[in-house]
C-alpha cells in the first residue's frame, strides 16, 4: 500500500515509517522540522529513512492547507497515519498558539484532504492526557474524557471530536490512538527517560515531581508501532451496539473508534528511575519538587478493546525496554550527553 506518515522525523513517526518500509509498503513522509527540541535529532532520525527504496520525503507545515491539498493531489493514499503534532504538556502552558496551529489547523487540513480523496482509513495520534482529572484506574475508552487539565490534552480530545464529525458526515473511517508515555531508542529529549538519563550521565540532579508520588504506564516504542500497524489494517466501522440513548464514548454509529495504546502495567516513578540507574550502573541524585501544573499523578491503560480488535496489546517489560533505550543513548550521545557523535 501507499501510506502517508506525518511527523516521520518524530520519535514514533520514524519507527512507524521504518516498520512500514520493512513490510514492503510505499511510504510518503511529511515533517516541518520545528525547533521545539533539537532539530539535529530529527534530521538524524529522518536520515534512517531517506534513500530507502519506497520512501519519499516532503518538508512543509501541515497547517498550510494549500501544501496539504497539493500533496494529496500528487498521491492517492491507501492509509494515512497522522502522527505530526506539537507535543508536550508543559510547553502548552508557555506557547499555546503552537498547539492550535499544529494540532487543530493541521488536523482539519488532513481531515479535509482525506475526505475529498476518500481515504480508506485515517489513523491518528491521540493521547492518554485526554483522561484529565479522571482518577479511576485503569483508564478505559468507555470513560468520559471531558475534563482535560492542559491545552495539549484539550487539542487531542478536540482531534477525536473533529474526526468523529467527519466520520459521521462523510463516512470517513477514522481511528484515534491514545498513546501512554512512550519511551525507547530515538526518544524525545523532553520526556522523562531522556531527561533522567542525560542528567545521571552528566552527574546532575534529576527533577522528581510530586516528590516521586506518581506512576506512569511506560510503553515501549516497538509495542506502539506494532499496535499502529495492526490498527491501520483494521478499518474503523460503525458499531451496531451503539445506543444513542446511552452513548458509549468508545464506539459510534459512524466509522470511528478510539483505542488505548499502553503497557497496561503502571510503574511508580521511583521504580522507573531505579530501572534507569540499574541500566546505567550509576545512582541518581534526586531533587524532589511539587506537582507541575497540567500534570496528573497516575496513568494506566485498559487495553482490552485493543486486544479484542487486533489480537495484540503492548507488553514489553520495563527492564527490557529501558536497557534497549540506554544502549541506544550511549551509542548516539556517548558517555557524556553533551558529547554527541
GIDAPE-V288540 format. One record per residue. RES is the residue in one small letter. SS is DSSP state (2 for helix, 1 for strand, 0 for the rest). NEAR is the number of other ideal C-beta (glycine too) atoms within 12 Angstrom. D_CENTER is the distance of its C-alpha to the mean C-alpha in Angstrom with 2 decimals. Layout:
RES & SS & NEAR & D_CENTER
RES & SS & NEAR & D_CENTER
This chain:
x & 0 & 27 & 22.41
x & 1 & 28 & 21.30
x & 1 & 41 & 17.54
x & 1 & 48 & 15.91
x & 1 & 48 & 12.60
x & 1 & 48 & 11.72
x & 0 & 43 & 10.29
x & 0 & 44 & 11.89
x & 0 & 41 & 12.81
x & 0 & 44 & 9.42
x & 2 & 44 & 8.32
x & 2 & 47 & 6.28
x & 2 & 46 & 8.48
x & 2 & 40 & 11.57
x & 2 & 38 & 11.34
x & 2 & 48 & 10.80
x & 2 & 44 & 13.60
x & 2 & 34 & 15.74
x & 2 & 32 & 15.61
x & 2 & 38 & 16.66
x & 2 & 31 & 19.39
x & 2 & 19 & 20.58
x & 0 & 21 & 21.06
x & 0 & 14 & 23.19
x & 0 & 29 & 21.19
x & 1 & 24 & 21.64
x & 1 & 41 & 18.55
x & 1 & 33 & 18.55
x & 1 & 48 & 16.05
x & 1 & 45 & 15.85
x & 1 & 36 & 14.86
x & 0 & 33 & 16.81
x & 0 & 28 & 16.49
x & 0 & 29 & 16.64
x & 0 & 15 & 18.01
x & 0 & 31 & 15.60
x & 0 & 24 & 15.83
x & 0 & 25 & 18.05
x & 2 & 19 & 18.24
x & 2 & 18 & 20.09
x & 2 & 31 & 17.10
x & 2 & 32 & 15.34
x & 2 & 22 & 18.70
x & 2 & 24 & 19.08
x & 2 & 36 & 15.86
x & 2 & 35 & 17.04
x & 2 & 20 & 20.47
x & 0 & 27 & 19.41
x & 0 & 35 & 18.97
x & 0 & 25 & 21.69
x & 0 & 12 & 24.97
x & 0 & 24 & 23.77
x & 0 & 13 & 25.60
x & 0 & 24 & 23.78
x & 1 & 29 & 21.33
x & 1 & 27 & 21.88
x & 1 & 32 & 20.23
x & 1 & 31 & 20.49
x & 1 & 25 & 20.00
x & 0 & 24 & 20.00
x & 0 & 26 & 18.38
x & 0 & 43 & 17.05
x & 0 & 29 & 18.72
x & 0 & 22 & 21.94
x & 2 & 23 & 22.93
x & 2 & 16 & 25.70
x & 2 & 23 & 23.55
x & 2 & 37 & 21.14
x & 2 & 21 & 24.25
x & 2 & 17 & 25.86
x & 2 & 32 & 23.03
x & 2 & 32 & 23.24
x & 2 & 14 & 27.01
x & 2 & 18 & 26.93
x & 0 & 26 & 24.70
x & 0 & 22 & 24.53
x & 0 & 38 & 21.21
x & 0 & 26 & 21.17
x & 1 & 39 & 17.43
x & 1 & 48 & 14.87
x & 1 & 48 & 11.17
x & 1 & 48 & 9.77
x & 0 & 48 & 6.63
x & 0 & 45 & 8.82
x & 0 & 44 & 8.82
x & 0 & 41 & 10.58
x & 0 & 37 & 8.51
x & 0 & 33 & 10.55
x & 0 & 35 & 12.57
x & 0 & 28 & 15.81
x & 2 & 28 & 15.89
x & 2 & 34 & 15.91
x & 2 & 19 & 19.27
x & 2 & 18 & 20.77
x & 0 & 21 & 19.55
x & 2 & 23 & 18.78
x & 2 & 17 & 19.86
x & 2 & 28 & 17.10
x & 2 & 38 & 14.70
x & 2 & 22 & 17.28
x & 2 & 25 & 17.56
x & 2 & 41 & 14.03
x & 2 & 45 & 12.40
x & 2 & 29 & 15.66
x & 2 & 28 & 18.08
x & 2 & 39 & 15.86
x & 2 & 44 & 14.51
x & 2 & 29 & 18.12
x & 2 & 34 & 19.18
x & 2 & 47 & 16.91
x & 2 & 38 & 18.22
x & 2 & 27 & 21.73
x & 2 & 37 & 21.59
x & 2 & 39 & 20.35
x & 2 & 28 & 23.04
x & 2 & 20 & 25.81
x & 2 & 27 & 25.03
x & 0 & 19 & 24.60
x & 0 & 38 & 21.42
x & 0 & 28 & 21.52
x & 0 & 34 & 17.89
x & 1 & 47 & 14.91
x & 1 & 49 & 11.53
x & 1 & 54 & 8.79
x & 1 & 49 & 5.35
x & 1 & 45 & 6.73
x & 1 & 46 & 6.55
x & 2 & 49 & 9.22
x & 2 & 41 & 10.84
x & 2 & 40 & 12.52
x & 2 & 41 & 14.92
x & 0 & 30 & 16.54
x & 0 & 22 & 20.05
x & 0 & 29 & 20.02
x & 0 & 17 & 21.46
x & 0 & 17 & 22.13
x & 0 & 25 & 20.37
x & 0 & 30 & 18.72
x & 1 & 41 & 16.63
x & 0 & 28 & 17.43
x & 0 & 38 & 16.31
x & 0 & 24 & 20.02
x & 0 & 28 & 19.97
x & 0 & 20 & 20.39
x & 0 & 34 & 17.59
x & 0 & 18 & 20.03
x & 0 & 18 & 20.10
x & 0 & 31 & 17.14
x & 0 & 28 & 18.03
x & 0 & 34 & 16.28
x & 2 & 31 & 16.08
x & 2 & 41 & 12.32
x & 2 & 37 & 12.26
x & 2 & 29 & 15.03
x & 2 & 38 & 13.39
x & 2 & 41 & 10.56
x & 2 & 34 & 13.54
x & 2 & 31 & 15.43
x & 2 & 46 & 13.14
x & 2 & 39 & 13.89
x & 2 & 30 & 17.52
x & 2 & 35 & 17.81
x & 2 & 41 & 16.62
x & 2 & 37 & 19.14
x & 2 & 23 & 21.88
x & 2 & 34 & 21.50
x & 2 & 36 & 21.41
x & 2 & 23 & 24.50
x & 2 & 17 & 26.41
x & 2 & 25 & 25.78
x & 0 & 26 & 24.76
x & 0 & 34 & 21.59
x & 0 & 36 & 19.54
x & 1 & 46 & 15.97
x & 1 & 47 & 13.34
x & 1 & 44 & 10.39
x & 1 & 52 & 7.80
x & 1 & 45 & 7.36
x & 1 & 49 & 5.04
x & 0 & 45 & 7.70
x & 0 & 43 & 8.19
x & 1 & 47 & 7.04
x & 1 & 47 & 10.11
x & 0 & 36 & 12.35
x & 0 & 35 & 14.31
x & 0 & 40 & 13.41
x & 0 & 41 & 11.04
x & 0 & 36 & 10.84
x & 0 & 28 & 14.33
x & 0 & 23 & 13.55
x & 0 & 31 & 11.96
x & 2 & 38 & 14.68
x & 2 & 43 & 15.13
x & 2 & 33 & 15.97
x & 2 & 31 & 17.91
x & 2 & 43 & 19.96
x & 2 & 39 & 20.70
x & 2 & 38 & 21.78
x & 2 & 30 & 23.99
x & 2 & 34 & 25.58
x & 2 & 29 & 26.34
x & 2 & 22 & 27.93
x & 0 & 17 & 29.85
x & 0 & 20 & 28.41
x & 0 & 19 & 27.69
x & 1 & 34 & 24.17
x & 1 & 24 & 23.29
x & 1 & 28 & 22.82
x & 2 & 29 & 22.12
x & 2 & 22 & 23.92
x & 2 & 17 & 26.25
x & 2 & 26 & 23.94
x & 0 & 18 & 24.10
x & 0 & 31 & 20.43
x & 1 & 28 & 18.39
x & 1 & 39 & 14.78
x & 0 & 42 & 13.31
x & 0 & 46 & 12.22
x & 1 & 47 & 10.43
x & 1 & 39 & 11.35
x & 2 & 41 & 9.30
x & 2 & 30 & 12.11
x & 2 & 41 & 11.77
x & 2 & 49 & 8.20
x & 2 & 40 & 9.82
x & 2 & 31 & 12.92
x & 2 & 47 & 11.50
x & 2 & 44 & 10.01
x & 2 & 34 & 13.42
x & 2 & 29 & 15.42
x & 2 & 42 & 14.07
x & 2 & 41 & 14.69
x & 0 & 27 & 18.28
x & 0 & 27 & 18.66
x & 0 & 27 & 19.40
x & 0 & 38 & 19.14
x & 0 & 23 & 22.70
x & 0 & 19 & 24.68
x & 0 & 23 & 25.29
x & 0 & 9 & 29.06
x & 0 & 15 & 28.65
x & 0 & 23 & 27.30
x & 0 & 12 & 30.01
x & 2 & 13 & 30.08
x & 2 & 7 & 32.49
x & 2 & 10 & 29.97
x & 0 & 17 & 26.54
x & 0 & 22 & 23.80
x & 0 & 28 & 20.42
x & 0 & 32 & 18.69
x & 0 & 29 & 20.89
x & 0 & 34 & 22.91
x & 0 & 22 & 25.99
x & 0 & 27 & 23.86
x & 0 & 29 & 21.70
x & 1 & 42 & 18.52
x & 1 & 41 & 16.35
x & 1 & 44 & 13.38
x & 1 & 46 & 12.25
x & 1 & 45 & 10.97
x & 1 & 51 & 9.11
x & 0 & 45 & 10.61
x & 0 & 41 & 13.56
x & 0 & 32 & 15.97
x & 0 & 32 & 17.84
x & 0 & 29 & 17.39
x & 1 & 34 & 18.88
x & 1 & 23 & 20.96
x & 2 & 37 & 19.90
x & 2 & 25 & 23.30
x & 2 & 21 & 22.92
x & 2 & 37 & 19.69
x & 2 & 38 & 21.79
x & 2 & 25 & 24.65
x & 2 & 31 & 22.67
x & 2 & 38 & 21.75
x & 2 & 25 & 25.43
x & 2 & 19 & 26.62
x & 2 & 30 & 24.65
x & 2 & 30 & 25.91
x & 0 & 14 & 29.37
x & 0 & 24 & 29.43
x & 0 & 17 & 29.51
x & 0 & 34 & 27.57
x & 0 & 18 & 29.48
x & 1 & 23 & 27.75
x & 1 & 18 & 28.03
x & 1 & 20 & 27.57
x & 0 & 18 & 26.39
x & 0 & 16 & 26.08
x & 0 & 20 & 23.01
x & 0 & 23 & 21.07
x & 0 & 18 & 20.92
x & 0 & 25 & 17.84
x & 0 & 30 & 16.85
x & 0 & 36 & 17.44
x & 0 & 26 & 19.44
x & 1 & 28 & 17.72
x & 0 & 41 & 14.84
x & 0 & 33 & 15.39
x & 1 & 43 & 14.10
x & 0 & 33 & 16.74
x & 0 & 37 & 15.76
x & 2 & 20 & 19.18
x & 2 & 35 & 18.26
x & 2 & 40 & 15.68
x & 2 & 23 & 18.40
x & 2 & 18 & 21.06
x & 2 & 30 & 19.38
x & 2 & 27 & 18.42
x & 0 & 14 & 20.29
x & 0 & 27 & 17.52
x & 0 & 32 & 15.38
x & 0 & 39 & 13.77
x & 0 & 25 & 16.79
x & 0 & 31 & 16.87
x & 0 & 18 & 19.18
x & 2 & 36 & 18.18
x & 2 & 22 & 21.15
x & 2 & 21 & 20.34
x & 2 & 35 & 16.79
x & 2 & 35 & 18.02
x & 2 & 26 & 21.02
x & 2 & 27 & 19.10
x & 2 & 40 & 17.02
x & 2 & 34 & 20.35
x & 2 & 18 & 22.08
x & 2 & 27 & 19.74
x & 2 & 35 & 20.00
x & 2 & 26 & 23.77
x & 2 & 16 & 24.03
x & 2 & 28 & 22.05
x & 2 & 29 & 23.37
x & 0 & 15 & 26.59
x & 0 & 22 & 28.13
x & 0 & 18 & 27.74
x & 0 & 26 & 24.40
x & 0 & 15 & 26.39
x & 0 & 14 & 28.01
x & 0 & 18 & 25.52
x & 0 & 13 & 26.96
